Amino acid sequence: MESERKILEVNQFIAKLSEPNKTIAKALRELIFAASPDLVEEFKWSMPNYSYQGLVCFIQVAKQHTSLGFHRGNELAAFDPDHLLQGEAKTMRHIRIKKVEEIQPEAIKTLIQQAAALN
């Protein structure tokens, strides 16, 4: 099945990560599905992407951090009172995380739910 293949690709991607990025990516993935179980997980553009009637968010890993990115993040400022979102791109914004303890579950859940609602 196509959906099982996509999940397997994300599992393999996360399994190959080094710490702390592996733990951060796992935590973000769980948080994404907890926030919006209707999101569809895909492995595109060399990273996990999540969509619901359009692109919503993605997990991007760099050497020193992991980012939770939002495809329409520029439209989420009203739902980000803690100013977690960063970036200057035309539409995308991201939250950069260096340690799993930096994850703010409730604030991130709200952003994911609002990002899905934009579609």
LOKOLBA-103574 format. One record per atom (N, C-alpha, C, O, CB): residue number from 1; atom name; x, y, z. Coordinates in steps of 0.2 Angstrom, whole numbers, plus 5000, padded with zeros to 4 digits. Glycine has a CB too. Layout:
<atoms>
+------+------+------+------+------+
: loti : lovo :   px :   py :   pz :
+------+------+------+------+------+
:  NUM :   CA :    X :    Y :    Z :
...
+------+------+------+------+------+
</atoms>
This chain:
<atoms>
+------+------+------+------+------+
: loti : lovo :   px :   py :   pz :
+------+------+------+------+------+
:    1 :    N : 5004 : 4994 : 5000 :
:    1 :   CA : 5000 : 5000 : 5000 :
:    1 :    C : 5004 : 5006 : 5000 :
:    1 :    O : 5010 : 5006 : 5003 :
:    1 :   CB : 4995 : 5000 : 5006 :
:    2 :    N : 5002 : 5011 : 4997 :
:    2 :   CA : 5005 : 5018 : 4996 :
:    2 :    C : 5007 : 5021 : 5003 :
:    2 :    O : 5012 : 5023 : 5004 :
:    2 :   CB : 5002 : 5022 : 4991 :
:    3 :    N : 5001 : 5021 : 5007 :
:    3 :   CA : 5002 : 5025 : 5013 :
:    3 :    C : 5007 : 5021 : 5018 :
:    3 :    O : 5011 : 5024 : 5022 :
:    3 :   CB : 4995 : 5025 : 5017 :
:    4 :    N : 5007 : 5014 : 5018 :
:    4 :   CA : 5012 : 5011 : 5022 :
:    4 :    C : 5019 : 5012 : 5019 :
:    4 :    O : 5024 : 5012 : 5024 :
:    4 :   CB : 5011 : 5003 : 5021 :
:    5 :    N : 5020 : 5013 : 5013 :
:    5 :   CA : 5027 : 5014 : 5010 :
:    5 :    C : 5029 : 5021 : 5013 :
:    5 :    O : 5035 : 5022 : 5014 :
:    5 :   CB : 5027 : 5014 : 5002 :
:    6 :    N : 5025 : 5026 : 5013 :
:    6 :   CA : 5027 : 5033 : 5015 :
:    6 :    C : 5028 : 5033 : 5022 :
:    6 :    O : 5033 : 5036 : 5024 :
:    6 :   CB : 5021 : 5037 : 5014 :
:    7 :    N : 5025 : 5029 : 5026 :
:    7 :   CA : 5026 : 5029 : 5033 :
:    7 :    C : 5033 : 5025 : 5034 :
:    7 :    O : 5037 : 5027 : 5039 :
:    7 :   CB : 5021 : 5025 : 5037 :
:    8 :    N : 5034 : 5020 : 5031 :
:    8 :   CA : 5041 : 5016 : 5031 :
:    8 :    C : 5046 : 5021 : 5029 :
:    8 :    O : 5052 : 5021 : 5033 :
:    8 :   CB : 5041 : 5010 : 5026 :
:    9 :    N : 5045 : 5025 : 5024 :
:    9 :   CA : 5051 : 5030 : 5022 :
:    9 :    C : 5052 : 5035 : 5028 :
:    9 :    O : 5058 : 5036 : 5029 :
:    9 :   CB : 5049 : 5034 : 5016 :
:   10 :    N : 5047 : 5037 : 5031 :
:   10 :   CA : 5048 : 5042 : 5037 :
:   10 :    C : 5051 : 5038 : 5043 :
:   10 :    O : 5056 : 5041 : 5046 :
:   10 :   CB : 5041 : 5045 : 5039 :
:   11 :    N : 5049 : 5032 : 5044 :
:   11 :   CA : 5052 : 5028 : 5049 :
:   11 :    C : 5060 : 5027 : 5048 :
:   11 :    O : 5064 : 5028 : 5052 :
:   11 :   CB : 5049 : 5021 : 5050 :
:   12 :    N : 5062 : 5026 : 5042 :
:   12 :   CA : 5069 : 5025 : 5040 :
:   12 :    C : 5073 : 5031 : 5041 :
:   12 :    O : 5078 : 5031 : 5043 :
:   12 :   CB : 5069 : 5022 : 5033 :
:   13 :    N : 5070 : 5037 : 5038 :
:   13 :   CA : 5073 : 5043 : 5039 :
:   13 :    C : 5074 : 5045 : 5046 :
:   13 :    O : 5080 : 5047 : 5048 :
:   13 :   CB : 5068 : 5048 : 5036 :
:   14 :    N : 5070 : 5044 : 5051 :
:   14 :   CA : 5071 : 5045 : 5058 :
:   14 :    C : 5076 : 5041 : 5061 :
:   14 :    O : 5080 : 5043 : 5065 :
:   14 :   CB : 5064 : 5045 : 5062 :
:   15 :    N : 5075 : 5034 : 5059 :
:   15 :   CA : 5080 : 5029 : 5062 :
:   15 :    C : 5087 : 5031 : 5060 :
:   15 :    O : 5092 : 5029 : 5064 :
:   15 :   CB : 5078 : 5022 : 5059 :
:   16 :    N : 5089 : 5034 : 5055 :
:   16 :   CA : 5095 : 5036 : 5053 :
:   16 :    C : 5098 : 5042 : 5056 :
:   16 :    O : 5104 : 5044 : 5056 :
:   16 :   CB : 5096 : 5037 : 5045 :
:   17 :    N : 5094 : 5046 : 5059 :
:   17 :   CA : 5096 : 5052 : 5063 :
:   17 :    C : 5100 : 5051 : 5069 :
:   17 :    O : 5100 : 5046 : 5072 :
:   17 :   CB : 5090 : 5056 : 5064 :
:   18 :    N : 5105 : 5056 : 5070 :
:   18 :   CA : 5109 : 5055 : 5076 :
:   18 :    C : 5105 : 5059 : 5082 :
:   18 :    O : 5101 : 5063 : 5080 :
:   18 :   CB : 5116 : 5058 : 5075 :
:   19 :    N : 5107 : 5058 : 5088 :
:   19 :   CA : 5104 : 5062 : 5093 :
:   19 :    C : 5107 : 5069 : 5094 :
:   19 :    O : 5113 : 5069 : 5092 :
:   19 :   CB : 5105 : 5058 : 5100 :
:   20 :    N : 5104 : 5074 : 5096 :
:   20 :   CA : 5097 : 5073 : 5099 :
:   20 :    C : 5091 : 5074 : 5093 :
:   20 :    O : 5085 : 5074 : 5095 :
:   20 :   CB : 5096 : 5079 : 5104 :
:   21 :    N : 5093 : 5075 : 5087 :
:   21 :   CA : 5089 : 5076 : 5082 :
:   21 :    C : 5084 : 5070 : 5081 :
:   21 :    O : 5078 : 5071 : 5079 :
:   21 :   CB : 5092 : 5077 : 5075 :
:   22 :    N : 5086 : 5064 : 5082 :
:   22 :   CA : 5081 : 5058 : 5082 :
:   22 :    C : 5076 : 5059 : 5087 :
:   22 :    O : 5070 : 5058 : 5085 :
:   22 :   CB : 5085 : 5052 : 5083 :
:   23 :    N : 5077 : 5060 : 5093 :
:   23 :   CA : 5072 : 5061 : 5099 :
:   23 :    C : 5068 : 5067 : 5097 :
:   23 :    O : 5062 : 5066 : 5098 :
:   23 :   CB : 5076 : 5062 : 5105 :
:   24 :    N : 5070 : 5072 : 5095 :
:   24 :   CA : 5066 : 5078 : 5093 :
:   24 :    C : 5062 : 5077 : 5087 :
:   24 :    O : 5056 : 5078 : 5088 :
:   24 :   CB : 5071 : 5084 : 5091 :
:   25 :    N : 5064 : 5073 : 5082 :
:   25 :   CA : 5060 : 5072 : 5076 :
:   25 :    C : 5054 : 5067 : 5079 :
:   25 :    O : 5048 : 5068 : 5076 :
:   25 :   CB : 5064 : 5068 : 5071 :
:   26 :    N : 5056 : 5062 : 5083 :
:   26 :   CA : 5050 : 5057 : 5085 :
:   26 :    C : 5045 : 5061 : 5089 :
:   26 :    O : 5039 : 5060 : 5088 :
:   26 :   CB : 5054 : 5052 : 5090 :
:   27 :    N : 5047 : 5066 : 5094 :
:   27 :   CA : 5043 : 5069 : 5098 :
:   27 :    C : 5038 : 5074 : 5093 :
:   27 :    O : 5032 : 5075 : 5095 :
:   27 :   CB : 5047 : 5074 : 5103 :
:   28 :    N : 5041 : 5077 : 5088 :
:   28 :   CA : 5037 : 5082 : 5084 :
:   28 :    C : 5032 : 5078 : 5080 :
:   28 :    O : 5026 : 5080 : 5079 :
:   28 :   CB : 5042 : 5085 : 5079 :
:   29 :    N : 5034 : 5072 : 5078 :
:   29 :   CA : 5030 : 5067 : 5074 :
:   29 :    C : 5024 : 5065 : 5078 :
:   29 :    O : 5018 : 5066 : 5076 :
:   29 :   CB : 5033 : 5061 : 5071 :
:   30 :    N : 5025 : 5063 : 5084 :
:   30 :   CA : 5019 : 5062 : 5089 :
:   30 :    C : 5015 : 5068 : 5090 :
:   30 :    O : 5009 : 5067 : 5090 :
:   30 :   CB : 5022 : 5059 : 5095 :
:   31 :    N : 5018 : 5073 : 5091 :
:   31 :   CA : 5014 : 5080 : 5092 :
:   31 :    C : 5010 : 5081 : 5086 :
:   31 :    O : 5004 : 5084 : 5087 :
:   31 :   CB : 5019 : 5085 : 5094 :
:   32 :    N : 5013 : 5081 : 5080 :
:   32 :   CA : 5009 : 5082 : 5074 :
:   32 :    C : 5002 : 5078 : 5074 :
:   32 :    O : 4997 : 5081 : 5073 :
:   32 :   CB : 5013 : 5081 : 5068 :
:   33 :    N : 5003 : 5071 : 5075 :
:   33 :   CA : 4997 : 5067 : 5075 :
:   33 :    C : 4992 : 5068 : 5080 :
:   33 :    O : 4986 : 5067 : 5080 :
:   33 :   CB : 4999 : 5060 : 5074 :
:   34 :    N : 4995 : 5070 : 5086 :
:   34 :   CA : 4991 : 5071 : 5092 :
:   34 :    C : 4987 : 5078 : 5091 :
:   34 :    O : 4981 : 5078 : 5093 :
:   34 :   CB : 4995 : 5072 : 5098 :
:   35 :    N : 4990 : 5083 : 5087 :
:   35 :   CA : 4986 : 5089 : 5086 :
:   35 :    C : 4981 : 5088 : 5081 :
:   35 :    O : 4976 : 5091 : 5081 :
:   35 :   CB : 4991 : 5094 : 5084 :
:   36 :    N : 4982 : 5084 : 5076 :
:   36 :   CA : 4978 : 5083 : 5070 :
:   36 :    C : 4978 : 5076 : 5067 :
:   36 :    O : 4982 : 5075 : 5062 :
:   36 :   CB : 4979 : 5089 : 5065 :
:   37 :    N : 4974 : 5071 : 5070 :
:   37 :   CA : 4975 : 5065 : 5067 :
:   37 :    C : 4973 : 5064 : 5060 :
:   37 :    O : 4975 : 5058 : 5057 :
:   37 :   CB : 4971 : 5060 : 5071 :
:   38 :    N : 4970 : 5069 : 5057 :
:   38 :   CA : 4968 : 5068 : 5050 :
:   38 :    C : 4974 : 5070 : 5045 :
:   38 :    O : 4973 : 5069 : 5039 :
:   38 :   CB : 4962 : 5073 : 5048 :
:   39 :    N : 4980 : 5072 : 5048 :
:   39 :   CA : 4985 : 5074 : 5043 :
:   39 :    C : 4988 : 5067 : 5040 :
:   39 :    O : 4988 : 5062 : 5043 :
:   39 :   CB : 4991 : 5077 : 5047 :
:   40 :    N : 4990 : 5068 : 5034 :
:   40 :   CA : 4993 : 5063 : 5030 :
:   40 :    C : 5000 : 5064 : 5030 :
:   40 :    O : 5003 : 5069 : 5028 :
:   40 :   CB : 4990 : 5063 : 5023 :
:   41 :    N : 5004 : 5059 : 5032 :
:   41 :   CA : 5011 : 5059 : 5032 :
:   41 :    C : 5014 : 5057 : 5025 :
:   41 :    O : 5012 : 5051 : 5022 :
:   41 :   CB : 5014 : 5055 : 5038 :
:   42 :    N : 5019 : 5060 : 5022 :
:   42 :   CA : 5022 : 5059 : 5016 :
:   42 :    C : 5030 : 5060 : 5017 :
:   42 :    O : 5032 : 5065 : 5021 :
:   42 :   CB : 5019 : 5062 : 5010 :
:   43 :    N : 5034 : 5057 : 5013 :
:   43 :   CA : 5041 : 5058 : 5013 :
:   43 :    C : 5042 : 5062 : 5006 :
:   43 :    O : 5043 : 5058 : 5001 :
:   43 :   CB : 5045 : 5052 : 5014 :
:   44 :    N : 5043 : 5068 : 5006 :
:   44 :   CA : 5044 : 5072 : 5000 :
:   44 :    C : 5049 : 5077 : 5001 :
:   44 :    O : 5050 : 5080 : 5007 :
:   44 :   CB : 5037 : 5075 : 4997 :
:   45 :    N : 5053 : 5079 : 4996 :
:   45 :   CA : 5058 : 5084 : 4997 :
:   45 :    C : 5063 : 5082 : 5002 :
:   45 :    O : 5066 : 5086 : 5005 :
:   45 :   CB : 5055 : 5091 : 4998 :
:   46 :    N : 5064 : 5076 : 5003 :
:   46 :   CA : 5069 : 5073 : 5007 :
:   46 :    C : 5068 : 5074 : 5015 :
:   46 :    O : 5072 : 5074 : 5019 :
:   46 :   CB : 5076 : 5076 : 5006 :
:   47 :    N : 5061 : 5075 : 5016 :
:   47 :   CA : 5059 : 5076 : 5023 :
:   47 :    C : 5052 : 5074 : 5024 :
:   47 :    O : 5048 : 5074 : 5019 :
:   47 :   CB : 5061 : 5083 : 5025 :
:   48 :    N : 5050 : 5072 : 5030 :
:   48 :   CA : 5043 : 5071 : 5032 :
:   48 :    C : 5039 : 5077 : 5031 :
:   48 :    O : 5040 : 5083 : 5034 :
:   48 :   CB : 5042 : 5068 : 5039 :
:   49 :    N : 5033 : 5077 : 5027 :
:   49 :   CA : 5029 : 5082 : 5026 :
:   49 :    C : 5022 : 5080 : 5028 :
:   49 :    O : 5020 : 5074 : 5028 :
:   49 :   CB : 5028 : 5084 : 5019 :
:   50 :    N : 5018 : 5084 : 5030 :
:   50 :   CA : 5011 : 5083 : 5033 :
:   50 :    C : 5006 : 5087 : 5030 :
:   50 :    O : 5007 : 5093 : 5029 :
:   50 :   CB : 5010 : 5083 : 5041 :
:   51 :    N : 5000 : 5084 : 5027 :
:   51 :   CA : 4996 : 5088 : 5023 :
:   51 :    C : 4988 : 5086 : 5025 :
:   51 :    O : 4987 : 5081 : 5028 :
:   51 :   CB : 4996 : 5087 : 5016 :
:   52 :    N : 4984 : 5091 : 5024 :
:   52 :   CA : 4977 : 5090 : 5025 :
:   52 :    C : 4974 : 5095 : 5020 :
:   52 :    O : 4973 : 5101 : 5022 :
:   52 :   CB : 4975 : 5091 : 5033 :
:   53 :    N : 4971 : 5092 : 5015 :
:   53 :   CA : 4968 : 5096 : 5010 :
:   53 :    C : 4973 : 5102 : 5007 :
:   53 :    O : 4971 : 5107 : 5006 :
:   53 :   CB : 4962 : 5100 : 5012 :
:   54 :    N : 4979 : 5100 : 5007 :
:   54 :   CA : 4985 : 5104 : 5006 :
:   54 :    C : 4991 : 5104 : 5011 :
:   54 :    O : 4990 : 5101 : 5016 :
:   54 :   CB : 4982 : 5112 : 5005 :
:   55 :    N : 4996 : 5106 : 5009 :
:   55 :   CA : 5002 : 5106 : 5013 :
:   55 :    C : 5001 : 5110 : 5020 :
:   55 :    O : 4998 : 5115 : 5020 :
:   55 :   CB : 5008 : 5109 : 5010 :
:   56 :    N : 5003 : 5107 : 5025 :
:   56 :   CA : 5002 : 5110 : 5032 :
:   56 :    C : 5009 : 5111 : 5035 :
:   56 :    O : 5011 : 5117 : 5036 :
:   56 :   CB : 4998 : 5105 : 5037 :
:   57 :    N : 5013 : 5106 : 5037 :
:   57 :   CA : 5020 : 5107 : 5040 :
:   57 :    C : 5025 : 5101 : 5038 :
:   57 :    O : 5023 : 5097 : 5034 :
:   57 :   CB : 5018 : 5106 : 5048 :
:   58 :    N : 5031 : 5102 : 5040 :
:   58 :   CA : 5036 : 5097 : 5039 :
:   58 :    C : 5041 : 5097 : 5044 :
:   58 :    O : 5042 : 5102 : 5048 :
:   58 :   CB : 5039 : 5099 : 5032 :
:   59 :    N : 5045 : 5092 : 5044 :
:   59 :   CA : 5051 : 5091 : 5049 :
:   59 :    C : 5057 : 5091 : 5045 :
:   59 :    O : 5058 : 5087 : 5041 :
:   59 :   CB : 5050 : 5084 : 5053 :
:   60 :    N : 5061 : 5096 : 5046 :
:   60 :   CA : 5068 : 5097 : 5043 :
:   60 :    C : 5073 : 5096 : 5048 :
:   60 :    O : 5073 : 5100 : 5053 :
:   60 :   CB : 5068 : 5104 : 5039 :
:   61 :    N : 5078 : 5092 : 5046 :
:   61 :   CA : 5084 : 5091 : 5051 :
:   61 :    C : 5090 : 5094 : 5048 :
:   61 :    O : 5092 : 5093 : 5042 :
:   61 :   CB : 5085 : 5083 : 5052 :
:   62 :    N : 5094 : 5098 : 5052 :
:   62 :   CA : 5100 : 5100 : 5051 :
:   62 :    C : 5105 : 5097 : 5055 :
:   62 :    O : 5103 : 5094 : 5060 :
:   62 :   CB : 5100 : 5108 : 5051 :
:   63 :    N : 5111 : 5099 : 5055 :
:   63 :   CA : 5117 : 5096 : 5059 :
:   63 :    C : 5116 : 5098 : 5066 :
:   63 :    O : 5116 : 5093 : 5071 :
:   63 :   CB : 5124 : 5098 : 5057 :
:   64 :    N : 5114 : 5104 : 5068 :
:   64 :   CA : 5114 : 5106 : 5075 :
:   64 :    C : 5107 : 5107 : 5078 :
:   64 :    O : 5106 : 5109 : 5083 :
:   64 :   CB : 5117 : 5113 : 5075 :
:   65 :    N : 5101 : 5106 : 5073 :
:   65 :   CA : 5095 : 5107 : 5076 :
:   65 :    C : 5090 : 5104 : 5071 :
:   65 :    O : 5091 : 5101 : 5066 :
:   65 :   CB : 5093 : 5115 : 5076 :
:   66 :    N : 5084 : 5103 : 5074 :
:   66 :   CA : 5078 : 5101 : 5070 :
:   66 :    C : 5073 : 5106 : 5069 :
:   66 :    O : 5071 : 5110 : 5074 :
:   66 :   CB : 5075 : 5094 : 5073 :
:   67 :    N : 5070 : 5107 : 5064 :
:   67 :   CA : 5065 : 5112 : 5063 :
:   67 :    C : 5058 : 5109 : 5061 :
:   67 :    O : 5057 : 5104 : 5058 :
:   67 :   CB : 5066 : 5117 : 5057 :
:   68 :    N : 5053 : 5112 : 5064 :
:   68 :   CA : 5046 : 5111 : 5062 :
:   68 :    C : 5044 : 5117 : 5058 :
:   68 :    O : 5043 : 5122 : 5060 :
:   68 :   CB : 5041 : 5110 : 5069 :
:   69 :    N : 5043 : 5115 : 5052 :
:   69 :   CA : 5041 : 5121 : 5047 :
:   69 :    C : 5034 : 5121 : 5045 :
:   69 :    O : 5030 : 5116 : 5045 :
:   69 :   CB : 5045 : 5120 : 5041 :
:   70 :    N : 5031 : 5127 : 5043 :
:   70 :   CA : 5024 : 5127 : 5041 :
:   70 :    C : 5024 : 5131 : 5035 :
:   70 :    O : 5027 : 5136 : 5034 :
:   70 :   CB : 5020 : 5132 : 5047 :
:   71 :    N : 5021 : 5127 : 5030 :
:   71 :   CA : 5021 : 5130 : 5023 :
:   71 :    C : 5017 : 5136 : 5022 :
:   71 :    O : 5019 : 5140 : 5018 :
:   71 :   CB : 5017 : 5125 : 5019 :
:   72 :    N : 5012 : 5138 : 5026 :
:   72 :   CA : 5009 : 5144 : 5026 :
:   72 :    C : 5010 : 5148 : 5033 :
:   72 :    O : 5005 : 5151 : 5036 :
:   72 :   CB : 5001 : 5143 : 5025 :
:   73 :    N : 5016 : 5147 : 5036 :
:   73 :   CA : 5018 : 5150 : 5042 :
:   73 :    C : 5017 : 5158 : 5043 :
:   73 :    O : 5015 : 5160 : 5048 :
:   73 :   CB : 5025 : 5148 : 5044 :
:   74 :    N : 5017 : 5161 : 5037 :
:   74 :   CA : 5016 : 5168 : 5038 :
:   74 :    C : 5009 : 5170 : 5040 :
:   74 :    O : 5008 : 5176 : 5042 :
:   74 :   CB : 5018 : 5172 : 5031 :
:   75 :    N : 5004 : 5165 : 5039 :
:   75 :   CA : 4997 : 5167 : 5041 :
:   75 :    C : 4996 : 5165 : 5048 :
:   75 :    O : 4990 : 5165 : 5050 :
:   75 :   CB : 4993 : 5163 : 5036 :
:   76 :    N : 5001 : 5163 : 5052 :
:   76 :   CA : 5000 : 5160 : 5059 :
:   76 :    C : 5002 : 5165 : 5064 :
:   76 :    O : 5001 : 5163 : 5070 :
:   76 :   CB : 5003 : 5153 : 5059 :
:   77 :    N : 5004 : 5171 : 5063 :
:   77 :   CA : 5006 : 5175 : 5068 :
:   77 :    C : 5001 : 5176 : 5073 :
:   77 :    O : 5003 : 5177 : 5079 :
:   77 :   CB : 5008 : 5182 : 5065 :
:   78 :    N : 4995 : 5177 : 5072 :
:   78 :   CA : 4990 : 5178 : 5077 :
:   78 :    C : 4989 : 5172 : 5082 :
:   78 :    O : 4986 : 5173 : 5087 :
:   78 :   CB : 4983 : 5179 : 5074 :
:   79 :    N : 4992 : 5166 : 5080 :
:   79 :   CA : 4991 : 5160 : 5084 :
:   79 :    C : 4998 : 5159 : 5087 :
:   79 :    O : 4999 : 5153 : 5090 :
:   79 :   CB : 4989 : 5154 : 5080 :
:   80 :    N : 5002 : 5163 : 5087 :
:   80 :   CA : 5009 : 5162 : 5090 :
:   80 :    C : 5011 : 5168 : 5095 :
:   80 :    O : 5016 : 5172 : 5094 :
:   80 :   CB : 5014 : 5162 : 5084 :
:   81 :    N : 5007 : 5168 : 5101 :
:   81 :   CA : 5009 : 5173 : 5106 :
:   81 :    C : 5016 : 5173 : 5109 :
:   81 :    O : 5018 : 5178 : 5111 :
:   81 :   CB : 5004 : 5173 : 5111 :
:   82 :    N : 5019 : 5167 : 5109 :
:   82 :   CA : 5025 : 5166 : 5111 :
:   82 :    C : 5031 : 5167 : 5106 :
:   82 :    O : 5037 : 5167 : 5108 :
:   82 :   CB : 5026 : 5159 : 5114 :
:   83 :    N : 5029 : 5169 : 5100 :
:   83 :   CA : 5034 : 5171 : 5095 :
:   83 :    C : 5039 : 5165 : 5094 :
:   83 :    O : 5045 : 5166 : 5093 :
:   83 :   CB : 5038 : 5177 : 5096 :
:   84 :    N : 5036 : 5159 : 5093 :
:   84 :   CA : 5040 : 5153 : 5092 :
:   84 :    C : 5042 : 5153 : 5084 :
:   84 :    O : 5048 : 5151 : 5083 :
:   84 :   CB : 5037 : 5147 : 5093 :
:   85 :    N : 5038 : 5156 : 5080 :
:   85 :   CA : 5040 : 5155 : 5073 :
:   85 :    C : 5045 : 5160 : 5071 :
:   85 :    O : 5045 : 5166 : 5073 :
:   85 :   CB : 5033 : 5157 : 5069 :
:   86 :    N : 5050 : 5157 : 5066 :
:   86 :   CA : 5055 : 5161 : 5064 :
:   86 :    C : 5055 : 5161 : 5056 :
:   86 :    O : 5052 : 5157 : 5053 :
:   86 :   CB : 5062 : 5159 : 5067 :
:   87 :    N : 5059 : 5165 : 5053 :
:   87 :   CA : 5060 : 5165 : 5046 :
:   87 :    C : 5057 : 5171 : 5042 :
:   87 :    O : 5053 : 5175 : 5045 :
:   87 :   CB : 5056 : 5159 : 5043 :
:   88 :    N : 5060 : 5172 : 5037 :
:   88 :   CA : 5059 : 5178 : 5033 :
:   88 :    C : 5056 : 5176 : 5026 :
:   88 :    O : 5055 : 5181 : 5022 :
:   88 :   CB : 5065 : 5183 : 5032 :
:   89 :    N : 5055 : 5170 : 5024 :
:   89 :   CA : 5053 : 5168 : 5018 :
:   89 :    C : 5046 : 5171 : 5016 :
:   89 :    O : 5042 : 5173 : 5021 :
:   89 :   CB : 5052 : 5160 : 5017 :
:   90 :    N : 5044 : 5171 : 5010 :
:   90 :   CA : 5038 : 5174 : 5008 :
:   90 :    C : 5032 : 5171 : 5012 :
:   90 :    O : 5027 : 5174 : 5014 :
:   90 :   CB : 5037 : 5173 : 5000 :
:   91 :    N : 5032 : 5164 : 5012 :
:   91 :   CA : 5026 : 5161 : 5016 :
:   91 :    C : 5028 : 5156 : 5022 :
:   91 :    O : 5024 : 5156 : 5027 :
:   91 :   CB : 5022 : 5157 : 5011 :
:   92 :    N : 5034 : 5153 : 5021 :
:   92 :   CA : 5036 : 5148 : 5026 :
:   92 :    C : 5038 : 5151 : 5032 :
:   92 :    O : 5042 : 5156 : 5032 :
:   92 :   CB : 5041 : 5143 : 5023 :
:   93 :    N : 5037 : 5148 : 5038 :
:   93 :   CA : 5040 : 5149 : 5044 :
:   93 :    C : 5042 : 5143 : 5048 :
:   93 :    O : 5039 : 5137 : 5046 :
:   93 :   CB : 5035 : 5154 : 5049 :
:   94 :    N : 5046 : 5143 : 5053 :
:   94 :   CA : 5048 : 5137 : 5056 :
:   94 :    C : 5050 : 5138 : 5063 :
:   94 :    O : 5051 : 5144 : 5066 :
:   94 :   CB : 5055 : 5134 : 5053 :
:   95 :    N : 5050 : 5133 : 5067 :
:   95 :   CA : 5052 : 5133 : 5074 :
:   95 :    C : 5058 : 5129 : 5075 :
:   95 :    O : 5058 : 5123 : 5073 :
:   95 :   CB : 5046 : 5130 : 5079 :
:   96 :    N : 5064 : 5132 : 5077 :
:   96 :   CA : 5070 : 5129 : 5077 :
:   96 :    C : 5071 : 5126 : 5084 :
:   96 :    O : 5070 : 5129 : 5089 :
:   96 :   CB : 5076 : 5133 : 5076 :
:   97 :    N : 5073 : 5119 : 5085 :
:   97 :   CA : 5073 : 5116 : 5091 :
:   97 :    C : 5080 : 5112 : 5091 :
:   97 :    O : 5082 : 5108 : 5087 :
:   97 :   CB : 5067 : 5111 : 5092 :
:   98 :    N : 5084 : 5114 : 5097 :
:   98 :   CA : 5090 : 5111 : 5098 :
:   98 :    C : 5090 : 5105 : 5103 :
:   98 :    O : 5094 : 5101 : 5103 :
:   98 :   CB : 5095 : 5116 : 5100 :
:   99 :    N : 5085 : 5106 : 5108 :
:   99 :   CA : 5085 : 5101 : 5113 :
:   99 :    C : 5077 : 5099 : 5114 :
:   99 :    O : 5073 : 5103 : 5113 :
:   99 :   CB : 5088 : 5103 : 5120 :
:  100 :    N : 5076 : 5093 : 5115 :
:  100 :   CA : 5069 : 5091 : 5116 :
:  100 :    C : 5065 : 5095 : 5121 :
:  100 :    O : 5059 : 5095 : 5120 :
:  100 :   CB : 5068 : 5083 : 5117 :
:  101 :    N : 5069 : 5097 : 5126 :
:  101 :   CA : 5066 : 5101 : 5131 :
:  101 :    C : 5063 : 5108 : 5129 :
:  101 :    O : 5059 : 5111 : 5132 :
:  101 :   CB : 5070 : 5102 : 5137 :
:  102 :    N : 5065 : 5110 : 5123 :
:  102 :   CA : 5063 : 5116 : 5120 :
:  102 :    C : 5056 : 5116 : 5117 :
:  102 :    O : 5053 : 5121 : 5116 :
:  102 :   CB : 5068 : 5119 : 5115 :
:  103 :    N : 5054 : 5110 : 5116 :
:  103 :   CA : 5047 : 5109 : 5113 :
:  103 :    C : 5042 : 5111 : 5117 :
:  103 :    O : 5041 : 5109 : 5123 :
:  103 :   CB : 5046 : 5101 : 5111 :
:  104 :    N : 5037 : 5115 : 5115 :
:  104 :   CA : 5032 : 5118 : 5119 :
:  104 :    C : 5025 : 5115 : 5116 :
:  104 :    O : 5022 : 5117 : 5111 :
:  104 :   CB : 5031 : 5126 : 5119 :
:  105 :    N : 5023 : 5109 : 5119 :
:  105 :   CA : 5018 : 5105 : 5116 :
:  105 :    C : 5011 : 5109 : 5114 :
:  105 :    O : 5009 : 5108 : 5109 :
:  105 :   CB : 5016 : 5099 : 5120 :
:  106 :    N : 5009 : 5112 : 5119 :
:  106 :   CA : 5002 : 5116 : 5118 :
:  106 :    C : 5003 : 5121 : 5113 :
:  106 :    O : 4998 : 5122 : 5109 :
:  106 :   CB : 5000 : 5119 : 5125 :
:  107 :    N : 5008 : 5125 : 5113 :
:  107 :   CA : 5009 : 5130 : 5108 :
:  107 :    C : 5009 : 5127 : 5101 :
:  107 :    O : 5007 : 5130 : 5096 :
:  107 :   CB : 5015 : 5135 : 5110 :
:  108 :    N : 5013 : 5122 : 5100 :
:  108 :   CA : 5015 : 5119 : 5094 :
:  108 :    C : 5008 : 5116 : 5091 :
:  108 :    O : 5007 : 5116 : 5085 :
:  108 :   CB : 5020 : 5114 : 5094 :
:  109 :    N : 5004 : 5112 : 5096 :
:  109 :   CA : 4998 : 5109 : 5094 :
:  109 :    C : 4993 : 5114 : 5091 :
:  109 :    O : 4990 : 5113 : 5086 :
:  109 :   CB : 4995 : 5106 : 5100 :
:  110 :    N : 4993 : 5120 : 5094 :
:  110 :   CA : 4989 : 5126 : 5092 :
:  110 :    C : 4991 : 5128 : 5085 :
:  110 :    O : 4987 : 5129 : 5080 :
:  110 :   CB : 4989 : 5132 : 5096 :
:  111 :    N : 4997 : 5129 : 5084 :
:  111 :   CA : 5000 : 5131 : 5077 :
:  111 :    C : 4998 : 5125 : 5072 :
:  111 :    O : 4996 : 5127 : 5066 :
:  111 :   CB : 5007 : 5132 : 5077 :
:  112 :    N : 4999 : 5119 : 5073 :
:  112 :   CA : 4998 : 5114 : 5069 :
:  112 :    C : 4990 : 5114 : 5067 :
:  112 :    O : 4988 : 5113 : 5061 :
:  112 :   CB : 5000 : 5107 : 5071 :
:  113 :    N : 4986 : 5114 : 5072 :
:  113 :   CA : 4979 : 5114 : 5071 :
:  113 :    C : 4977 : 5120 : 5067 :
:  113 :    O : 4972 : 5120 : 5062 :
:  113 :   CB : 4975 : 5114 : 5077 :
:  114 :    N : 4979 : 5126 : 5068 :
:  114 :   CA : 4978 : 5132 : 5064 :
:  114 :    C : 4980 : 5131 : 5057 :
:  114 :    O : 4977 : 5134 : 5052 :
:  114 :   CB : 4980 : 5138 : 5068 :
:  115 :    N : 4986 : 5129 : 5056 :
:  115 :   CA : 4989 : 5128 : 5049 :
:  115 :    C : 4985 : 5123 : 5045 :
:  115 :    O : 4984 : 5124 : 5039 :
:  115 :   CB : 4996 : 5125 : 5050 :
:  116 :    N : 4982 : 5118 : 5048 :
:  116 :   CA : 4978 : 5113 : 5045 :
:  116 :    C : 4971 : 5117 : 5043 :
:  116 :    O : 4969 : 5115 : 5038 :
:  116 :   CB : 4976 : 5107 : 5049 :
:  117 :    N : 4969 : 5121 : 5047 :
:  117 :   CA : 4963 : 5124 : 5046 :
:  117 :    C : 4963 : 5129 : 5040 :
:  117 :    O : 4958 : 5131 : 5037 :
:  117 :   CB : 4960 : 5128 : 5053 :
:  118 :    N : 4969 : 5132 : 5039 :
:  118 :   CA : 4970 : 5136 : 5033 :
:  118 :    C : 4968 : 5133 : 5027 :
:  118 :    O : 4966 : 5137 : 5022 :
:  118 :   CB : 4977 : 5139 : 5033 :
:  119 :    N : 4969 : 5126 : 5026 :
:  119 :   CA : 4967 : 5123 : 5020 :
:  119 :    C : 4960 : 5122 : 5020 :
:  119 :    O : 4957 : 5119 : 5015 :
:  119 :   CB : 4971 : 5117 : 5019 :
+------+------+------+------+------+
</atoms>
